[in-house]
Amino acid sequence: MRGVFLPGARRVDIHPVAVPEPGWGEVLLRMRASTICGSDLRAIYREHTGTGAEAYQGVIAGHEPAGEIVAVGAGCRELREGDRVVVYHIAGCGMCEDCRAGYMVSCTSPARAAYGWQRDGGHADYLLAAETTCLRLPPELSFVDGACVACGFATAYEGLLRLDVSGRDRVAVTGLGPVGLAAGLLARAMGAPVVAGTDVNEARRALALDIGAVTHAFPAEAGAEPILDLTAGEGCEATIDCSGAPPARRTALLATRRRGRCAFIGEGGDVRIAVSPELIHRQITLHGSWVATIGHMAELLDRLVRWGLHPEVTVTHEFALEDAAAAYELADRADAGKVAITMPV
């Protein structure tokens, strides 16, 4: 089979590797879709900057996989050949407090391994996965839908759950890349009557409006002012930064209504704020949110069916596995929506 590797310096290598055989508690997936995440670009594709949980170990890339089970190892209890599944992209030790709460992303055991980072990921013809990390993909959702859920949509959903978003809330999203598009679509599905988005890129602002991820889109350089104008100077009850850019994080905070809630889910970067006037005196609740629990990911799959929402609406480009280099080059330009690598059914 073929596997995509990211040696750094914006290189993409495709090498032949042996098809793995499932061991105890493992399943073998025929890959159908594997999308590209901004974390792959930031910490692996450009240069290997990751440490700890983000330390790339030279494995097959891709941590947003969806596929069809073609072989089942001994000890598997639920899944069968032919099942369509999404893969939660971290396999934890299964025994620590974080794992038992569903937050395998926070597992600190040496046994923890993320697909595409420390164990082979989804940019390949086949993927060997732990059964415990697989969730059945509802028949109403496509494989591309599932791949989008595997990290990006689930990460956005977790942040919105922390903010307790509902129809009571106006929402602002800073950064309208794939995760920001997901946050806007989900916030609207959760009842938010107004979703204002900001981004530096005009094409991404246009895409967000076109697919209904936001009701209003503003240039990032305008800061919080357009959002404050839109809300009669009050700001939004809930805001979420999906960019990781310092100015956007500051915009999210300043666009939050007094006693409102703000979440940071965009990775990297930093932020500088005047703590007393901008946070304490305005009594803002600030959340950090990192990926979703596997339980919340399962919940999201169910909610998407109820809402009639297809994450693949955020995908603007699909590439074959052999064209993975072109897929990464496009995603790295940050002027498209979600980029997917798909395999024929």
C-alpha positions as CSV (number, residue, x, y, z in Angstrom):
1,M,0.0,0.0,0.0
2,R,1.0,3.7,-0.2
3,G,1.6,6.0,2.8
4,V,2.2,9.7,2.9
5,F,5.0,11.0,5.1
6,L,5.9,14.6,6.1
7,P,9.7,15.0,6.5
8,G,9.4,18.8,7.1
9,A,10.4,21.8,5.0
10,R,7.1,21.6,3.1
11,R,7.9,18.2,1.6
12,V,5.5,15.4,1.1
13,D,6.9,11.9,0.4
14,I,4.8,8.8,-0.7
15,H,6.4,5.5,0.1
16,P,5.2,1.9,-0.4
17,V,4.6,0.1,2.9
18,A,3.3,-3.3,3.9
19,V,-0.4,-3.6,4.6
20,P,-0.7,-4.1,8.4
21,E,-2.6,-7.0,10.1
22,P,-4.9,-6.3,13.0
23,G,-3.8,-7.6,16.3
24,W,-5.7,-7.9,19.6
25,G,-8.5,-5.3,19.8
26,E,-7.5,-3.8,16.4
27,V,-9.3,-3.3,13.1
28,L,-8.0,-2.6,9.6
29,L,-9.7,0.2,7.7
30,R,-9.8,0.7,3.9
31,M,-9.4,4.4,3.9
32,R,-12.0,6.5,2.2
33,A,-11.3,10.1,3.3
34,S,-8.6,11.8,5.3
35,T,-8.7,15.5,5.6
36,I,-5.8,18.0,6.3
37,C,-5.8,19.8,9.7
38,G,-4.1,23.1,10.4
39,S,-2.1,21.4,13.2
40,D,-0.5,19.2,10.5
41,L,0.6,22.3,8.7
42,R,1.8,24.2,11.7
43,A,3.7,21.5,13.5
44,I,4.7,18.9,10.9
45,Y,4.5,20.0,7.3
46,R,6.4,23.3,7.6
47,E,8.9,22.2,10.2
48,H,8.9,19.7,12.9
49,T,8.2,22.0,15.8
50,G,6.0,19.7,17.9
51,T,7.1,18.4,21.3
52,G,5.2,16.1,23.7
53,A,1.8,15.3,22.4
54,E,2.7,17.1,19.1
55,A,6.0,15.3,18.6
56,Y,5.9,13.8,15.1
57,Q,7.6,10.3,15.0
58,G,8.0,9.9,11.2
59,V,4.8,7.9,10.8
60,I,2.2,8.0,8.1
61,A,0.5,11.4,8.3
62,G,-3.2,12.2,8.7
63,H,-5.2,12.4,11.9
64,E,-8.7,12.9,10.5
65,P,-9.5,9.5,9.1
66,A,-12.8,7.8,8.0
67,G,-13.0,4.5,6.3
68,E,-14.5,1.0,6.0
69,I,-13.5,-2.0,8.2
70,V,-12.0,-4.8,6.0
71,A,-10.5,-7.0,8.8
72,V,-11.1,-7.5,12.5
73,G,-8.5,-8.7,15.0
74,A,-9.1,-11.1,17.9
75,G,-10.6,-9.5,21.0
76,C,-12.8,-7.0,19.1
77,R,-16.3,-6.8,20.6
78,E,-18.5,-4.5,18.6
79,L,-17.2,-3.7,15.1
80,R,-17.4,-6.0,12.1
81,E,-16.2,-6.1,8.5
82,G,-18.1,-3.6,6.4
83,D,-18.8,-1.1,9.2
84,R,-18.2,2.5,8.2
85,V,-16.3,4.3,11.0
86,V,-14.7,7.6,12.0
87,V,-11.5,7.4,14.1
88,Y,-11.0,9.5,17.2
89,H,-7.5,10.5,16.6
90,I,-5.8,9.7,19.9
91,A,-5.4,6.3,21.5
92,G,-4.7,6.7,25.2
93,C,-3.7,4.3,27.9
94,G,-7.3,3.7,28.7
95,M,-6.7,3.6,32.4
96,C,-6.0,7.2,33.6
97,E,-8.6,9.7,34.8
98,D,-8.4,11.6,31.5
99,C,-9.0,8.5,29.4
100,R,-11.9,7.3,31.5
101,A,-13.5,10.7,31.1
102,G,-13.1,10.4,27.3
103,Y,-10.3,13.0,27.1
104,M,-7.6,10.7,25.6
105,V,-6.0,13.9,24.1
106,S,-4.9,14.7,27.7
107,C,-3.5,11.3,28.5
108,T,0.1,11.7,29.7
109,S,1.0,8.0,29.6
110,P,3.9,6.9,27.4
111,A,1.3,4.6,25.8
112,R,-0.6,7.5,24.4
113,A,-0.2,7.8,20.6
114,A,-2.1,10.0,18.2
115,Y,-2.8,8.9,14.6
116,G,-0.6,10.8,12.2
117,W,1.8,11.9,14.9
118,Q,3.1,8.9,16.9
119,R,1.3,6.0,15.1
120,D,0.4,5.6,11.4
121,G,-2.5,7.9,10.3
122,G,-5.0,8.1,7.5
123,H,-3.1,9.3,4.5
124,A,-2.7,5.8,3.2
125,D,-4.7,3.1,1.5
126,Y,-5.2,1.3,4.8
127,L,-5.2,2.2,8.5
128,L,-4.7,0.0,11.5
129,A,-6.8,1.4,14.4
130,A,-7.7,0.4,17.9
131,E,-11.4,-0.6,18.0
132,T,-11.8,1.6,21.1
133,T,-11.0,4.7,19.0
134,C,-13.6,3.9,16.2
135,L,-17.1,5.4,16.1
136,R,-19.7,4.1,13.6
137,L,-20.5,6.6,10.9
138,P,-24.2,7.1,10.4
139,P,-25.4,6.1,7.0
140,E,-26.7,9.6,6.4
141,L,-23.2,11.0,6.5
142,S,-20.5,10.6,3.9
143,F,-16.9,9.5,4.5
144,V,-15.8,13.1,3.9
145,D,-18.3,14.2,6.5
146,G,-16.8,11.7,8.9
147,A,-13.2,12.8,8.3
148,C,-14.2,16.4,9.0
149,V,-15.7,15.4,12.3
150,A,-12.6,13.4,13.3
151,C,-10.9,16.5,14.5
152,G,-12.0,19.9,13.2
153,F,-15.8,19.7,13.7
154,A,-15.4,17.9,17.0
155,T,-12.9,20.5,18.2
156,A,-15.3,23.3,17.4
157,Y,-18.2,21.4,19.0
158,E,-16.3,20.9,22.2
159,G,-15.6,24.6,22.4
160,L,-19.2,25.5,21.8
161,L,-20.3,23.1,24.5
162,R,-18.0,24.8,27.0
163,L,-19.6,28.1,26.0
164,D,-23.1,26.5,26.4
165,V,-24.2,28.1,23.2
166,S,-28.0,28.2,22.5
167,G,-30.6,30.3,21.0
168,R,-30.1,32.9,23.7
169,D,-26.7,33.8,22.4
170,R,-25.2,35.9,19.7
171,V,-21.9,34.3,18.7
172,A,-18.7,35.8,17.2
173,V,-16.1,33.5,15.5
174,T,-12.6,34.9,14.9
175,G,-10.7,33.0,12.1
176,L,-12.8,31.5,9.3
177,G,-10.6,28.6,8.3
178,P,-12.0,25.1,8.4
179,V,-12.4,25.0,12.2
180,G,-14.0,28.5,12.2
181,L,-16.4,27.5,9.5
182,A,-17.3,24.4,11.6
183,A,-17.8,26.6,14.7
184,G,-20.1,28.9,12.8
185,L,-22.2,26.1,11.2
186,L,-22.6,24.4,14.5
187,A,-23.4,27.6,16.5
188,R,-26.2,28.3,14.0
189,A,-27.4,24.7,14.3
190,M,-27.4,25.1,18.1
191,G,-29.7,28.0,17.7
192,A,-27.5,31.1,17.7
193,P,-29.5,33.8,15.8
194,V,-26.5,35.9,14.9
195,V,-23.0,34.5,14.1
196,A,-20.5,37.2,13.2
197,G,-17.2,36.0,11.7
198,T,-13.8,37.7,11.1
199,D,-10.9,36.7,8.9
200,V,-8.0,38.3,7.1
201,N,-8.8,36.5,3.9
202,E,-11.7,37.8,1.7
203,A,-12.2,34.5,0.0
204,R,-12.7,32.8,3.3
205,R,-15.2,35.4,4.5
206,A,-17.1,34.9,1.2
207,L,-17.1,31.2,1.7
208,A,-18.4,31.5,5.2
209,L,-21.3,33.6,4.0
210,D,-22.0,31.4,1.1
211,I,-22.3,28.1,3.1
212,G,-24.3,29.8,5.9
213,A,-21.6,29.5,8.5
214,V,-22.0,33.2,9.5
215,T,-24.7,35.8,9.2
216,H,-22.1,38.6,9.0
217,A,-18.4,38.6,7.9
218,F,-15.9,41.3,8.7
219,P,-12.2,41.9,7.8
220,A,-10.0,40.8,10.8
221,E,-8.1,44.1,10.7
222,A,-11.3,46.0,11.7
223,G,-11.0,44.3,15.2
224,A,-14.0,44.1,17.4
225,E,-15.7,47.4,16.3
226,P,-17.9,45.9,13.6
227,I,-19.2,43.2,16.0
228,L,-19.9,45.9,18.7
229,D,-21.7,48.0,16.1
230,L,-23.8,45.0,15.0
231,T,-24.8,44.3,18.6
232,A,-25.6,47.9,19.6
233,G,-22.3,48.2,21.5
234,E,-23.0,45.2,23.7
235,G,-20.9,42.5,22.1
236,C,-21.8,38.8,21.8
237,E,-22.8,36.6,24.6
238,A,-20.4,33.9,23.3
239,T,-17.2,34.3,21.3
240,I,-14.7,31.7,20.0
241,D,-11.2,32.2,18.5
242,C,-10.4,29.5,15.9
243,S,-7.3,31.2,14.5
244,G,-4.6,31.1,17.2
245,A,-3.5,34.6,16.0
246,P,-2.9,37.1,18.8
247,P,-4.9,39.9,17.2
248,A,-7.9,37.6,16.6
249,R,-7.8,36.3,20.2
250,R,-7.9,39.9,21.4
251,T,-10.8,40.7,19.1
252,A,-12.7,37.7,20.5
253,L,-12.2,39.0,24.0
254,L,-13.1,42.6,23.2
255,A,-16.2,41.4,21.2
256,T,-17.5,39.5,24.2
257,R,-20.4,41.0,26.1
258,R,-20.0,41.9,29.8
259,R,-20.4,38.7,31.8
260,G,-20.2,36.7,28.6
261,R,-18.1,33.7,27.7
262,C,-15.1,33.4,25.4
263,A,-13.2,30.3,24.2
264,F,-9.7,29.9,22.7
265,I,-9.4,26.7,20.5
266,G,-7.0,27.9,17.8
267,E,-3.5,26.4,18.5
268,G,-0.2,28.3,18.8
269,G,0.6,32.0,19.3
270,D,-0.1,34.1,22.3
271,V,-2.2,37.1,23.4
272,R,-1.6,40.3,25.2
273,I,-4.5,41.9,27.2
274,A,-5.0,44.5,29.8
275,V,-6.3,42.1,32.4
276,S,-8.3,44.4,34.7
277,P,-10.3,46.5,32.2
278,E,-10.6,43.8,29.5
279,L,-11.2,40.7,31.5
280,I,-11.8,41.1,35.3
281,H,-13.9,44.3,35.3
282,R,-16.0,42.9,32.4
283,Q,-16.4,39.6,34.2
284,I,-15.6,37.5,31.2
285,T,-15.4,33.8,31.5
286,L,-12.4,32.6,29.4
287,H,-12.2,28.9,28.4
288,G,-9.4,26.9,26.8
289,S,-10.6,23.9,24.9
290,W,-8.6,21.2,23.2
291,V,-10.2,18.6,21.0
292,A,-13.4,16.8,22.1
293,T,-14.1,13.8,24.3
294,I,-14.8,10.7,22.3
295,G,-18.3,10.8,23.9
296,H,-18.9,14.3,22.6
297,M,-17.7,13.2,19.1
298,A,-20.2,10.4,19.1
299,E,-22.9,12.9,20.2
300,L,-21.9,15.2,17.4
301,L,-22.4,12.5,14.8
302,D,-25.9,11.9,16.0
303,R,-26.6,15.7,16.1
304,L,-25.4,16.2,12.6
305,V,-28.0,13.7,11.3
306,R,-30.8,15.4,13.3
307,W,-29.7,18.8,12.1
308,G,-29.3,17.7,8.5
309,L,-25.9,19.3,8.6
310,H,-23.1,17.9,6.4
311,P,-19.5,18.9,7.4
312,E,-18.3,18.3,3.8
313,V,-19.9,21.6,2.9
314,T,-16.7,23.2,4.2
315,V,-14.6,21.1,1.8
316,T,-13.6,23.1,-1.3
317,H,-11.0,20.8,-2.7
318,E,-10.5,17.0,-2.9
319,F,-7.3,15.2,-4.0
320,A,-6.3,11.6,-4.8
321,L,-3.7,10.1,-2.5
322,E,-1.0,10.3,-5.1
323,D,-1.6,14.1,-5.3
324,A,-1.1,14.6,-1.5
325,A,1.7,17.1,-2.2
326,A,-0.6,19.4,-4.1
327,A,-3.2,19.0,-1.4
328,Y,-0.8,20.1,1.3
329,E,0.5,23.0,-0.8
330,L,-3.0,24.3,-1.3
331,A,-4.0,23.9,2.4
332,D,-0.8,25.7,3.4
333,R,-1.9,28.8,1.4
334,A,-4.7,29.3,3.9
335,D,-7.1,30.7,1.3
336,A,-9.3,27.7,0.7
337,G,-11.8,25.8,2.8
338,K,-11.2,22.3,4.1
339,V,-8.9,20.2,1.9
340,A,-9.6,16.4,1.7
341,I,-7.7,13.4,0.4
342,T,-10.2,10.9,-0.8
343,M,-10.0,7.3,-2.0
344,P,-12.4,5.6,-4.4
345,V,-15.2,3.5,-2.9
